[in-house]
């Protein structure tokens, strides 16, 4: 059994939007499908399943899915789930939201990467991926822009 990396992904952003709306964009299937996925499912209770699905995503037109288990649901402030996106041991993703003047601060942390070549590769991919995701949700809330389709 390999050890886990102490390194973790940490990303944060400020979104000019209501905390309840921002929370729903991460913690509900309808919210995820609005800006990020195609056909996601979210059983938003501890132990419930979360499935991210993408169809023809990005420049490479990737069709894939990632599954996990929901660990903690505290609307509209905290959503924690297991993320199994790279054929390695699942990691944990914590999304914390805080009301701020004029909007919401989103802080994301992912941890539990294995200390293997594949685990380190996944850490790097997730770091860039979550940075992109936070930018996409920010642009969706603030400007109505979606990466994969028409504006809302």
C-alpha positions as CSV (number, residue, x, y, z in Angstrom):
1,X,0.0,0.0,0.0
2,X,1.5,3.4,-1.0
3,X,1.6,6.4,1.3
4,X,-0.5,9.4,0.6
5,X,1.0,12.7,-0.6
6,X,1.0,15.5,1.9
7,X,0.5,17.9,-1.0
8,X,-3.1,18.9,-1.8
9,X,-4.9,21.0,-4.3
10,X,-6.2,24.4,-3.0
11,X,-8.1,26.9,-5.1
12,X,-10.3,29.8,-4.2
13,X,-12.2,32.6,-6.0
14,X,-14.7,35.3,-5.4
15,X,-17.9,35.1,-7.3
16,X,-20.3,38.0,-7.6
17,X,-23.4,35.9,-6.8
18,X,-25.6,34.7,-4.0
19,X,-24.2,32.0,-1.8
20,X,-27.3,29.7,-2.2
21,X,-27.1,29.9,-6.0
22,X,-23.3,29.2,-6.0
23,X,-23.8,26.3,-3.6
24,X,-26.4,24.7,-5.8
25,X,-24.1,25.0,-8.8
26,X,-21.7,22.6,-7.0
27,X,-24.1,20.4,-5.0
28,X,-27.0,19.7,-7.3
29,X,-27.2,17.9,-10.7
30,X,-29.2,20.7,-12.2
31,X,-26.6,23.2,-11.0
32,X,-23.7,21.2,-12.3
33,X,-25.4,20.6,-15.7
34,X,-26.0,24.4,-16.0
35,X,-22.3,25.2,-16.3
36,X,-20.1,22.1,-16.2
37,X,-21.5,18.6,-16.9
38,X,-24.1,16.8,-19.1
39,X,-26.4,14.5,-17.2
40,X,-24.8,14.6,-13.7
41,X,-26.6,12.9,-10.8
42,X,-26.2,14.0,-7.2
43,X,-27.8,12.3,-4.2
44,X,-27.0,15.2,-1.8
45,X,-26.9,13.3,1.5
46,X,-24.1,11.7,3.4
47,X,-23.4,8.4,1.7
48,X,-25.3,9.4,-1.5
49,X,-23.7,8.9,-4.9
50,X,-22.4,11.8,-7.1
51,X,-21.7,11.2,-10.8
52,X,-20.2,13.8,-13.0
53,X,-20.7,13.1,-16.7
54,X,-19.3,15.0,-19.7
55,X,-20.2,14.5,-23.3
56,X,-18.0,16.0,-26.0
57,X,-16.2,18.1,-23.4
58,X,-13.4,20.5,-24.4
59,X,-11.3,20.7,-27.5
60,X,-10.7,17.0,-27.5
61,X,-14.5,16.3,-27.3
62,X,-14.0,13.9,-24.3
63,X,-16.9,11.8,-23.1
64,X,-16.4,10.4,-19.6
65,X,-17.6,10.3,-16.1
66,X,-16.3,10.4,-12.5
67,X,-18.1,8.9,-9.5
68,X,-17.9,9.3,-5.8
69,X,-19.7,9.4,-2.5
70,X,-21.1,12.4,-0.8
71,X,-19.6,12.8,2.7
72,X,-21.0,16.0,4.1
73,X,-23.8,18.4,3.1
74,X,-24.2,21.7,4.9
75,X,-26.1,24.1,2.6
76,X,-25.2,26.7,1.7
77,X,-21.7,26.6,3.3
78,X,-20.0,23.2,2.8
79,X,-20.2,20.3,0.4
80,X,-17.7,17.4,0.8
81,X,-17.4,14.4,-1.5
82,X,-15.2,11.6,-2.7
83,X,-13.8,12.1,-6.2
84,X,-12.8,9.1,-8.3
85,X,-11.8,10.6,-11.6
86,X,-8.5,9.1,-12.6
87,X,-8.5,5.3,-12.1
88,X,-6.5,5.8,-8.8
89,X,-7.5,5.7,-5.2
90,X,-10.4,8.2,-4.7
91,X,-9.6,11.6,-3.2
92,X,-11.7,13.9,-1.1
93,X,-12.9,17.3,-2.3
94,X,-14.1,19.9,0.2
95,X,-16.0,23.0,-1.1
96,X,-16.5,25.8,1.4
97,X,-18.5,28.9,0.7
98,X,-18.5,32.1,2.6
99,X,-20.7,35.2,2.2
100,X,-18.7,38.2,1.3
101,X,-19.6,41.8,0.5
102,X,-21.1,41.6,-3.0
103,X,-20.9,37.8,-3.4
104,X,-19.4,34.5,-2.3
105,X,-15.9,33.3,-1.6
106,X,-15.4,29.7,-2.8
107,X,-12.6,27.7,-1.3
108,X,-11.8,24.2,-2.7
109,X,-9.4,21.7,-1.3
110,X,-8.7,18.2,-2.7
111,X,-6.5,15.7,-0.9
112,X,-5.6,12.0,-0.5
113,X,-3.4,11.6,-3.6
114,X,-1.2,8.5,-3.6
115,X,2.5,9.0,-3.5
116,X,3.1,7.2,-6.7
117,X,4.0,8.4,-10.2
118,X,0.3,8.2,-11.2
119,X,-0.8,9.9,-8.0
120,X,1.5,12.8,-8.6
121,X,0.3,13.1,-12.2
122,X,-3.3,13.1,-10.9
123,X,-2.4,15.9,-8.4
124,X,-1.1,18.1,-11.2
125,X,-4.1,17.4,-13.4
126,X,-6.6,18.1,-10.6
127,X,-4.8,21.3,-9.7
128,X,-5.2,22.7,-13.2
129,X,-8.7,21.2,-13.6
130,X,-10.1,22.8,-10.5
131,X,-8.6,26.1,-11.4
132,X,-10.4,25.9,-14.7
133,X,-13.6,24.8,-13.0
134,X,-13.7,27.7,-10.6
135,X,-13.1,30.1,-13.5
136,X,-15.9,28.5,-15.5
137,X,-18.4,28.7,-12.6
138,X,-17.4,32.4,-12.0
139,X,-17.9,33.3,-15.7
140,X,-21.2,31.4,-15.7
141,X,-22.6,33.3,-12.6
142,X,-21.2,36.7,-13.4
143,X,-21.6,36.8,-17.2
144,X,-23.9,33.9,-18.2
145,X,-21.1,32.3,-20.2
146,X,-20.8,28.5,-20.7
147,X,-17.7,26.9,-22.1
148,X,-19.5,24.1,-23.8
149,X,-22.6,25.8,-25.3
150,X,-24.8,28.8,-25.7
151,X,-25.1,31.4,-23.0
152,X,-28.0,31.1,-20.6
